[in-house]
Amino acid sequence: MSFTRPDKLSFLRFRSLRMTLLALALLSLTLGSAGQELRVKRGEAPDQAGEDEILNRELWEFAKHTPYETALRHIAQQTPQAAAPSEAVLPNGWKIAPAGTQVELGRLPYEAVLYAGYLIVLCNGYYISEQPEVQAIDLSSMRVAKTLRYQSLFPSAKAGLDGDLYISGGFSQKIYRVDRQLNQVREYPVNGYTAGIAPVDAKHLAVAYMTTKDAAGDYVAGKISLLNTETGSVEREQDAGYFPYSVCYSGGKVYVGLLGENKLLVYSSGLDALKTVAVGRTPQDLCPDGDKLYVVNTGSDDISVVDLKKDNVVQTIKLTDKSGGFGRAPTSCAASADTLYVTLSGTNAVAAVDKKSGKIKGYIPAGWYPSRAILDDRQLMFLNAKGIRARRPNPKGPQPVKGKGGPEYVLTLLRGSLSVIRAAGIKDKLEAWTRQVEAGSPASGNPSDLKPRIEHVFYIIRENRTYDQVLGDLGRGNGDPALTLFGRDVTPNAHRLAEEFVTLDNFFVDGEISVLGHSFTTSGYASPFLEWLGNTGYSGRYKGYPYGTVPAVFSPLYLWDALDEKNVSYRIYGEPYYLFTRAYRIIAESLGPDSDLARKFYAARMANAARTDRGKAFYQFAKGYGGRAETAKDAAELLKDSEFAHGLSKVLSGDDTLYQALTANQSLRGRFAEFLSRYAFNYSPWDLTCSDLLRAQAWKADFEKQVKSGAVAALHYIWLPNDHTAGSASGFMDPYQYVAQNDAALGRVVETISRSSVWSRSLILVEEDDAQEGPDHVDATRTVALAAGPSVKRGAVVSDRYDQLSLLRTIELLLGVNPINMNDRLAAPMFGILSDKTDERIFKPAEPSAHLAPDDRLLYQGTGQN
């Protein structure tokens, strides 16, 4: 496949819309009554399976009073015919130009195996109107020769010793068996969410259950099982801990990568537990090679080399550069005689590692988010989970989904690809390829010539809007008013901020959906496991809402960790990622990840995830103690309150285990006091029944106390989520009312800061967590970003390319903290928004939108009731 580079104008137009668009009629036919169930559950969490596809249509038809097909026709007219570019620019500014021949595949291919003369690829992405795909690639013609579809898939497939292929079914709790003619011959029901599989002998298959269910049907810890493929019976099951992911069989032993606990489990062929080996963070792939097993650790950016005779780690291969910082996110490896090829999803490259020394020899340019490397005698192949095109409209405009009609949703735009290169040519090209990979990252640099006097940053996160959807009617910058749903009459404050300060018309999010978005806003990173789980969960093929609350998906570090390292003060308003990630870090560091308290905390988080709890239980418990833990000293006193300590323990560990640990361990108690003092107890997390104006009131009261005491936190992280809306679901306000409410709350927050004594030293930065619920003529990930403060330019259009990582980097530089990881370290800071002159005029909010609901209007006027 060859690509033609379009001219500049075509390339700019090529970045047009095609966002979020699967027809409701198609979805209703596919889901049936499930569609109504989705509507009922909208208030439970920001996003539910399939919800956002419905929301996109509902929001358009609510605001425009025209069929959604009107948007599709407009998009098609604005999108020129064009070939895929030979070089694509991703939302974070990185460039990709993959080596070799490219074959486009299905959504989020995470696994491939050579079988029966084909490369069998498992596409594990977002499939809701159709079933996930297994694609058989004919490597001689480089074409998809056959496609199989299954109810659900997990990224694991292995050729059995009986000659058939076995495929893990994930959510379906089945193993599928396919013969050499690629016909399914049998399926095997098992007792858990099937994960990695490996043949043990001609009649037995080791099967990991990533999760199992308790009596209530909620997910709990996983298991490893032995399936008899002849009789179909499960002969043995053993407890395996949290999130067993990958499995291999070598030398008479079964090895299981325990992703959620950073361990390698070793069993006999009959599943007798033999040994537990500590490895790196989030082990996602196992790569056997002779007497060695390479364990690919996505979270620690390294590979644990295990001696299969002694079952211990004999070497750790580091995949970071001298500057350090996680983020390369290795996902798989393939071994030749002297080289280990490792896919690095975070840098869109494949590392060639010398097996003997463990040193990186160079890099091969891959597509977007490489996920699996495969090696045969002649060629190196690797899957690119997000493909070879940036998240932009298909150059032919909105296309029917597999001939069924209907537009596409943002996750359906992520069609993966296969890259194939001749193994014999790698050595000669490696040096040039390495230079290309290194040049693909954005220029970062830390400008020192502009040092504004900023001591306080107010970091505000909102939910799910695109640029055109809100500011397309601004009248300046690169907007399309035809796609504006929440324009000036609904969002007067957003428009006033964009006009009085800077119009940012080239700002992008780094994750497609909210569960990735909040991971990026808080840590500048989303793990490969979270990427897969997000796509799977949004497809309705994982029960519950574990994103950000269960340790298996935690990032290695977060913004608050970087702030703590430099003793920079901060307050968190509503962000549950802080509650759970920080609490677990303290527990694991103080008592160990295998302590009774750590395991109780893990179990409690799994239970909360089953009920889609994103901090609501903590809020319901803690709001009555608001104002009693605003300093570490006050929080320490509060922990002496038996009623509070027991209640906190019940929320975080499910019983009195935390209470007992806090009573017995003074150091743990001190760290928990500091942790609690950073979080506003009376600020509501996600809850569409709570007005953003109430959130603004709670923040304002807390802020004014800080001003009065002379101890305003250096960073305020504020979540204002209600611009998400509930679409046209019954029992909720209409979309205009929600967005107008959110806009009024934002205006009130900015006004409060501008009238305070810290205004002259403050910077306000506002962004959406993602852009999945709306159209945009430039890019599916372009979003609304706002900035305000005396050091911000006035009346300027700033079209520099920025993203969420840029915003994080800006905060870090201004507050003097270290980068969290590789991603934000390489990001270009947003110093283009700052002026060398200050203007301390206060911000006067616009009159509230006429769409503001009556109760919210009373709240805004200060006469409403909390």
N, C-alpha and C positions, 0 to 999 in steps of 0.2 A: 504494500500500500504506500503510495507516495502522496505527499501533501504539497499544495501550492500556497505560498505565502501571499495573502491578500495585500492590496495597497493600504496605506495608512487610514484613509477614510473608510474603506470597507471594514477594516479591522475595528475601528472605533464603533461603527454601526453594528458590527458583529457582536459587540458586547451589549446587545439589546436584551430586552426582557424575554423571559419565558419561565416564569416562576410558578410554582405552586398550583398547578392547574389540572386536576383530574375531575372529569365531569361528575356532578352529583348524581345524574341519572344512572351513569355506569356504576358508580359506587353503591347506589341504593340497590341496584339489581344484584350486585356482587355480595353485599353484606346483609341484605334483607333487613330483618328486625334488629340486627346489630347496630344499624345506623341510628335507630331511636335510642338504643342503650347508650351510644356515645354521647348523645345530646344530654341525657340525664346526668352523665358523669362529668360534664364540663367543669363544674365548680371544684372538682377534687384536686386537680393538678393543672399546671399550665398547658400541657399537651397530653392528649390521650390518643390511642391507636386510631388512625384514620380521621381524627377530628379536624386537623388543619386543612385537609383537602376540602372538607365540607365548609369550613369557615371561609376559605377563600371565595368560594362561590357566593355564600350568604352575604359576606361583606360587600362584594361588588353589587349584587342585586339589591341589597338594602340601600346603598348609597347612591347608585346610578339609576335605579328603577328601570333597568334594561337587562335583557338576557345576558348571561355571562359570555355567551358566544360573541357579543359585541366586543368584549375585550380581546377575545381570541382573534377576531378579524383585524382589529387594530394592530395587534402584535405581529400578525403575519404580514401586514402591509409595511410595517416598520423594519422588518427583518429581511435583509437582502440574501440572495443565494450566495454562498461562499463555501469554499473548502475549509477543512480544519486547518488552522495555522501550523506551520512547522515549529513554531515556538509559541507557547501559551503562557500568559501571566496569570498567576493564581491570586486569590483574594488577599493573601498576605504579602504579595509583591514578588514572590519567588517565580523564577522562570523555569519551564520544563521544555526539553527537546529530547525525547527519549531516543536511545541508540537502537539500531536494528529495525526489523520489520514489525509492523504493528497490526494487530487484529483486534477489532472492537468486540466487546463481550457484553454480558448482562450487568446487573447492578451489584456492586461491591463484591467482586470475586475475591475470596479469601483463601481458597484452597484449590489445589490441582494435583493430579496424580497421573502418571503414564500408565495406560492400560489398553490392551488389545489393539495396539497401533495408533491409539488416539491420546491426546492430552485431555483428560476429563477435568472440567472446571466446575466448581461449585460456586454459584452466585448467591451470596448470602445477604443481599441488601434489602431495600424497601420494596416488597411485593404485597400489595393489598387487594388490587383488582384482579390479580392473577397469582398463580403459584410460583414459588422460587424455581430457578432454572438450574439444571445440570447440563452443561454444554460439552459436546464431544468435538474437539478440534482436530481436523485432519492436517497434520503437520506438513504433508507434502504439498497441499494446495493452500494452506493457511486459511482455511475456511471452517465455519461451524458446520459439521456434517450432520449432527443430530442434536436435538434438544429434548431432554426429559424434564418433567415437572413433578414436584412433590409438594405435599401439604406444608412442609417446613423442612429446613435444612440446618445443620450445624457444620462448620468448616472442618470436616474430617472425612476422609475416604481412604480405604486401603484395599489392595488386591489380596484376596484370601489365598491360602495354600491349596484350596480346592479349585482354584482357577477363576472364581467369580469375584465380582467387585462388590464391596460393602460400603454403604453410604450412611452417615449418621443423620437421623431425622430431627434432632433437636426437640422442639416444642411438641411434636407429634408423639414423642416417646416411642419411636420406632427405629429399627435398622432396616434399610432397604438393600435387597440383593439383586444384582444385575449380572446377566451373563455376557459372554464375549461378543454377542451380536447386539448388545446394548438394549436387551429386553429385560424388564423387571420380572424376576421369577418367583420372588417371595418377599414378604416383609415380616419383621419380628417385633411384636410389642414387648416393651420392657417396662421397668418400674420407676423411671426417672427421666429428666430432661437430658437426652443423650448428647454427649460431648465427644471427646476423642475416642477412637477405636483402634484396635490392633489385633491381627490374627495371632493366635497362640499355637494352634496346630490346624490340621485339615478340618477339624470339627468344632473348634472353639474360637471364640472371639472375646477379647477383653474389651469391655464397654464402660466408659466413665459416665456417670450421671452428674452433670454439672450442678444440678439441684434435684432434690426430691421434695415430696409434699408431706406436710403433717396432717393430722386428722381434720383440720379445718380447710385443707386444700392449699395452704400457703407454702411457699418455697422455704426450705430449710437446707442444711448442709448436704453435700453430695456423697456419692458412693462410687465404688468400682465393682463391676460385676463380671461374671463369666457366663457367656451365652453359648449354648450348644446349638450350632447352626444346622444340625441334622434333625434334632428333635424339636427345636424351637423353644426349649425350656431354659430358664435362667438357673444355672446350677448353684451359683454362690454369689452373695453380695457382701461387701465389707464397707464400713464407714470410711470416708476418705477426707472429710473436712470441707472447707469452703472453696467452691469453684474448682474442682478438678477439671482441667481443660484438655490437655494433650496426653496421648498414650502411645508408648511404643513397647515392642517386645524384642529382647536381645539376650542371648546367652542363657536362655532358660528363665529369665526374669521379666516381670512386667514393671514398667516405669511410668509413673503418672506425674505430670506437672501440676502442682496445686497452685493455681494462679492466685487465688485469694489469700494464700498464706505464705507465699514465697518459699515453697518447699518442693523437693522431689521425693515422691513416695516410691519405695521399692517393695515389690511383692514377688512371691514365688509364682510359678505357672499355675498353681492351684489357688492363688490369691491369699496365701499366708503372708501377713505383714512381716517384712524383713528389716527394713531400715527407713529412716527419714533423714534426708540430706538437705541442709540449708543451702539455698542458691540465691540468685539476685532477685530483684523486685519484679513481680508479675511475670513468672515464667510462662511464655505462651507457646513456644515450639520446642520440640525435642528432635534432634537430628543425630541418629546413630551413625557411626563411621568406624568400622573395625572394632577395636577394643576401647573406643572413646564414645561418649555421648555428649553432644553439644546442646546445652540448655540455653535457649535464647530468652533473655530477660528484658522485656520491653521497657519497664519502668526505671531500671538502673543503667540502661544503655551498655550492657555487657553480655558476655557469654560465659557461663560456667562450664568448664571442661571436666567431665566426670570420668574417672577410671572405672570401666564396667566390671573389672575383676574385684576391685576393693570397694566400689560404690562410694567413693569420696571425691571431692573436688580437688583436682590437681593443678588447675590453672584458671585464671580469670582473664578473659580477653576484653580489654577496654575498647569501646568504640567511640569515645569522646575525643575531642581534640584538646590541645593544651589549655584552652580557656575554660574547659569543663562545662558543667551545666547539662542537665538531662534534656531530652527532646528529640534525639535522633530516632528513638522508638523502633529498635530492630524487631522484626516480626517473624523472620524465618531464616533458615540457612540451607545450603546445599554444598556438599563436599566433593572436590576432585582429589587427585593424588596429593597435591601440595597446597591447594588453595581452598579456602572456605568463602563462599559467596553469601553475603548477608544482606537481606533487604532492609533498608533504612526508610521507614515510611515518613519520618519527619523531615528528611532532607531530599526525598524524591531521588534516591540513588541506591545502587547496590555496591557494597564495600567488598573489595577483594582482599582477603586476610591471609597472610602467610600462616599456615597451620603450625609450623614448627616454632616460630618466634612469637606468634600472636600479634604481629605488627600489621597495620593496614598498608597494603601495597598501592592502593589507589581506588578510584571510584568509577562506576559506570553510570551514565545518566539514565534514569528511569522515567516513567510517566508519573502521574499524580498518585502518591500514596502507595508505593510498592508493598505488596503483602505476602508474596510467596515466590521463592526461587526454586526452579527445577532444572536439573542437569542431566543430560544423557551423553552418549559418546561423541556427539557432533556439535551440540549447541547448548547454550545457556538460555533459559527462558525465565521470565518473571512476570507475575501478574501485577497490574497497576489497579488498585481497588477503585480509584476514582477516575481512571482513564487517562486520555490524552487531550481532552478538551477542558478548558476552564468552564466554570459554571455559568455558561452563557446560553442564549437561545440556540436551539438547533438551527444551523444556517438555512434550513428549508422552512423554518417557522414551525408552529405547533403541529405535531404529527399525531395521528391516531396511535393509540397504544395497541400494538399487535393486531391492527385491523379492526379494533372494537370501537374506534372513535373516542373523542374526548381529549382534553389537554393534559399536560403533565405537571406534577407536583415537584417541588425542589429536589426531593430525594430521588425522583425518577430520572433527573438530569445526570445523576452520577453513574454513568455507564462505564464499566471498567474496560481494561484492555490487556492484551498479552504482547509482550515484547520478546522477540526472538533474535539472538545474535549467534554467529559462528564462534564456537569456543576457541578455535585455532587462531582467530584474529584478535583476541582480547589483549594479549601481552603487548602487541605492537601499538595498539590504540589507547592503552590504559593511561598513559601520561597526558595525552590530549583530552581524553574524556574527563580525567580528574580536574584539569583546569576548567573545563566546561561546567562541571558540577559546582566547583567553588565559586565560579562567576555567576551562578544562578541565584545565589542568595542576594537579598536586597542590600544596598549600601546602608550601613548603620551610622557609626560615628557618634560621638558625644560632643555636640557643639559646646564650646566654652566661651565663645565671644558674646553670647547673650545669656545673662544670668539674672532673670527677673527675681524680684524680692517676693517669693511665694513661700509661705510657711504653712498654708492650709489648703488642702485639695478636697473638693467635694465631688465624689465619684458616684454618679447617678445612673442606675441601670433600669431600663424599661423593656417592654416585651414585643418583639416580633413584627416590627414595621419596616417597610422599605422606604427609600428616599422619595420616589415618585408618589407613593401612596399618601404622604403627608405634605411634602414640600414641592411637589411637581408644579404647583401653581404659584410658586414664590415670585416669579417674574424675573429672576436672575439665576445664574448658575445653570447647570445642565439638567433641567427638569422637563417632564412631559405632563402638562395639565390634564390631558385626556385620561391619564391613569390615576389621578388624584381622587382619593375617597374621603380623606379627612383633612380638607384644605383649611384655608384661613378662617372660615366661619366656625370650624370645629376646634382648631388648634391655634388660636390667636397668639398665645405665648411662644409656641415653637417658632412661628413666623416672625414675631418681634425679635426674639433672640437671634435668629438667623440673619435678620436685617441689621440690627443694631451692632452686633458683634461680627462673627464670621459665618459665611455660608460655606459649609463643608460638603461639596457635591461629588466627592470622590473617596468616600469612606466606606469600608467593607467590614463585614463580620467574618470570623474565621471558622465557624461551625454552622452546619445547615439547620440545626434544630436547637431547641432550648436546652436540652440536657448537655449538649456540646457547648452551647453558648455560655452557660453559667460556668462551665469548667474553664473556658477561655477567659472570661471576665475576671475570674478569681485566681487562676493559675497560669494563664497563657498556654494551656496544653490540654489535650484530650487524648487519653490512651487509646491504642488500637482496640483494646477490649471494649472500651466505652463507645468507640465509633461503631463497632459491630452490634453491641447491645442496643444502642440507640436506634439503629436501622431496624433491628429485629423487633424491639419493643413497639416502635411506632407502626410496625406492620401487624401488631396484635399477636406476635408469636413469643411473647414473654409476659408472664403474669406479674402485675405489680409495677412499682415505680422506684427501682433501686438506684437511679441515677443521682450521684452526689451524696447519697446517704449510707451506702454500703462500702466498707473498706476496699473491696476488690476493685472498685472503679476510682478510688482516690488518686489524685496526682501526687507525685513525690513531695512537692512543696507548693505552698500557696502564698499569695500576696501578704497575708498576715504573718507568715513565717519570716518572710524577708523583712517586714517591719519590726518584728520582735528581735531579729538578729541585730538590728541597729538601734534598738530601744526607741523607736519612733512610735508615738502614741496614735491610736486609732479607735474608732467606734463603728460597729457593724449594725445596720438597721435592716432586719428582715431576711438576710441571706442565710438559708439553712446550711449551705456548704460549710460555713464557718463553724456552726454548732457541732456538726458531726465530725468533720475532718480534724478540727483542733482538739476536741475531746479525745478522739481515738489516739492521736499523736501523743498527747500527754500520758494517757494510760499505757500505751505500748512502750514509750520511753521510760516511764517510771517503774512499771511492774513487769514488762515484757509482753510481746504479742501472744504468747501461749499462756499467760496468766488467766486465772479464773475470771477476773474482771474483764479482760480483753475479750474473752470468748462470750461472756454474757452480753457485753456491749454489741458484739457482732450479731448475736442471735436477736437482740432487741431491734437492731437496725433492719434485719431481714423481715421481722414482723411488721415494722413500720412501713417498709417498702411494699409489703403486700396490701397495705391500706392506703397507698399513695400519700403517705404523710411526709410533707416537706417542712417540718418544724412546727406544725399546728399543735401537736400535743404538748410540746415544750411551751409554746406561747400560752395555751390555755392554762397550764400550770403556773407559769412564771409571771404572768401579767399582774397578778395580785401582789407581787413583791416588787413592782416597779419603783425605782427610786432608792432601793435599799442596797444596790450593788454597783454603784457608779464609780467607785474606786476599789482598788484591790483590798484596801483596809476594810472598807464597808462590806465587800463580798466575803471576806474572811469572817467577819462577825456574823453575817447572814448564814454562813455554813455551820455556825454553832447552833442555829435554830433547828431543833430536831425535826419539826414539821417540814421545814423547807428541805433539809438534807435528805429526809426520807422520800419526799416527793421528787426531788431531783434524781435520786437513785432509781426510783420506779420508772421515770421517763427514759433514762439513759442506759440502765442495765436490766430493766424489767423486774427487778426485785431489790433487795437490800444490799446487794454485793458492793455497789459503789459506796453506799453509806458506811459500810463496815471498813472499806479501804480508806475512806476519807478520815474516819475516826482514828484509825491505827497509824496512818502515814502522814506525818506533818508536811513533808516535802510535796506529796501529791496534793494535799489540801491547799498549800500555798500556790501551786501552779493552777489549780482549779479556780481559786479566788481571782487570780489575774485573768484567766480565761473568761470567767463570768462577767468581770468588770468591763469587758470590751463589747458586750452585746446588750442592746437595749431591750429589756424584758417586755416593755409595753408597746412594742412596735410589731404589728401583725405581719407575718409572712404571707405566702400566697393564700388568698381567700377573696373571691369576687364579691362576697357579701360585705366586705370591709372597704369603705371608700378610701381612695388614695388621699383624699383631703383629711381623713382621720389619721392616716399615716403621716402626712405633712404636719399635722398638729402635734402628734407624738414626738416627731423629730424636733420640731421647733421648741417645744418645752424642754427637751433634753439639751438642745443647743444653747438655749438662753441660760440654762444653769451653768454650762461650761463657760460662757462669756462672763457671767457674773463672778464666777470663781477664778477667772483668769487662767483657765486651763482648757482651752479649746483644743480638741484632738487635731493632730496634723492631718489625718485622713478620716473622712466620713464616707463610708460605703453605704449608699442608700438605694433600696429596691422599691421602685414605684411600678408595680406590675399590671395595673388594670387596663392599660391600653391594649392588652391582649384581647379583651372583650370576650363575650360568650356567643358571638354570632347572633343568630336569631332564635336561639334556644329559649323556650318558655321558662318563666320563673326568674329571668335576669333582665337587667336594663338593656336598652338597645345599644348597638355599637357606638353611635354618636355620643350617647350619654356617658359611656365608659371612657371614650377617648377624650371628651371634653373635661371630664372629671380629672383624668390624668394630667391634662394640659394645665388645668387650673392649679392642681397641686404642685406641678413643676414651677409655675409662675410664682406661687406663694413661697416656695423654698428659696428660689433665686432672689426674690425681693427681700426676704428675711436676712439672707447673708449680706446683701448689698447695703442694708441699713444698719449693719452691725459694726462693731469696732474693729473686726478683723478683715473687713472688706478689702482694704488697701493691700493686704498680703494674701489674698485668696484667689483660687482658680476653681471654676466649676466646669466639669467635664461630664457630658451626658451622651449615652449611647444606648442602642437596643441590644439585647442579648443575642438576637438572631433576626433574620429577615424573611422567615418562611411563610408569612401570611399575607403576601401582597405582590402586586406586579411592579416591575421597574424596567424602564426601557434600556438601561445600561447593563445591569447585571443582577442576577437573582440574589446576590449577597450584598448589594449596595444598600446602605441603611441611613437612617437619620442620626447624625451626630451634631452636638451643639457645644459651644464653649462660651463662657462668660467670665468677666473679671477685669479689674483695672489694667492688667497687663495684656489683655487680649486686644487684637486689632479691632478697630471700629469700622463697620460698613464695608468690610472686605469680602471678596470671593476668593477662597483658598481651595484650589483644585489639586493640590499635591495629593498623591495617593497615600492614604493612611488606612489603618485597620485597627482592630481591637488590641493587637500586640503593640502598635505604635502608641496607643493611649496608655497602656500599661508602662511602656518604657518611659514615657513622658513623666508619669507619676514618680517612677523610681528615681529618675534623674533629679527632679525638683526636690524630692524629699530625702535624697542622699542614701538610698538603699540599693542593694545589689540586685542584678537581674535574677528572676526566679529560675530561668532555664535558658536554653539556647534560643528559643523562639523570640522571646522578648529582648534578649541581648542583641540579636541581629536586626531587630525592627528599627525603622527610622522614626525618631521621636517627632512629636508634632510641634516643633518649635516654629514652624511656619505660621502658626496661629498667633504668635506672640509679637508684641511691639516693643521697641526700645523706649517708648514713651508710655506713661501711665495716664489713665483717664478714670477718675474715681466717681464719676456720675453714678448715682444709684439706678437700679433697674426698676422701672415702674411697670408692673404687669398690665397686660391688656384687660379690658373689661371681659368678664367670663363669657364664654360662648353661650349663645341662646339655647344651645342644646343641653346645657347643664341641667341635670335633674333637679326638681324642687328641693329635695332633702339636701342635695349637695350644695345648692345655692345658699341654703340656710347655714350650712357648715362654713362655706366660704365667707359669709357675712359675719360669722362668729356667733350666730344665734342657734345653731343646730346642736343636737344632743349627741354625745359620744355613746 
